[in-house]
């Protein structure tokens, strides 16, 4: 489920994820292509943070993105 959510919004979320973890490179982002486990592993490798902390923060980023887009009017 997390993979589906992240992959579906990958292009929109990349900037927010890179802002949260400045150690990630464009190459890192291209390699994980929205795969939750690979992304968490790459962040863990680059930063030394604990997996649970990374997953919680990543979930918060996704949730905040979704909340900010719920009330956005649809334009055609």
C-alpha positions in Angstrom: 0.0 0.0 0.0 2.7 2.5 0.9 4.5 1.7 -2.4 1.3 2.4 -4.3 0.8 5.8 -2.6 4.4 6.8 -3.0 4.7 5.7 -6.7 1.4 7.4 -7.6 2.7 10.8 -6.2 6.4 10.3 -6.8 6.9 13.3 -9.1 5.1 15.6 -6.8 6.8 14.3 -3.6 10.4 14.2 -4.7 11.1 17.9 -3.9 9.6 17.6 -0.4 11.6 14.4 0.3 14.8 16.0 -0.9 14.1 19.0 1.2 13.6 16.8 4.3 16.8 14.8 3.6 19.3 17.0 1.9 21.8 14.1 1.7 19.8 12.5 -1.1 21.0 13.1 -4.6 19.1 13.3 -7.8 20.7 9.9 -8.7 19.3 8.4 -5.5 15.9 9.7 -6.3 16.0 8.3 -9.8 17.1 4.9 -8.5 14.4 4.4 -6.0 11.6 5.7 -8.3 9.0 5.8 -5.6 9.7 2.4 -4.0 9.1 2.9 -0.3 11.5 0.3 1.0 14.3 1.3 -1.3 13.8 5.0 -0.4 13.8 4.3 3.3 16.9 2.1 2.9 18.7 4.9 0.9 17.9 7.5 3.5 19.0 5.1 6.3 22.3 4.6 4.4 22.9 8.3 3.7 21.9 9.7 7.1 22.3 6.9 9.7 18.8 7.6 11.0 16.8 4.7 12.4 14.3 3.1 10.0 11.3 3.7 12.2 12.1 7.5 12.4 12.5 7.7 8.6 9.2 5.9 8.0 7.4 8.1 10.4 8.7 11.3 8.8 8.1 10.0 5.3 4.5 9.1 6.2 4.1 12.7 7.6 5.4 14.1 4.4 3.0 12.1 2.3 0.1 12.9 4.6 0.8 16.6 4.6 1.0 16.5 0.8 -2.4 14.7 0.6 -4.0 17.1 3.1 -2.8 20.1 1.2 -4.3 18.8 -2.0 -7.7 17.6 -0.7 -9.2 21.1 -0.7 -7.5 22.3 -3.9 -10.1 23.2 -6.5 -10.0 21.1 -9.7 -9.2 23.3 -12.7 -9.7 22.3 -16.3 
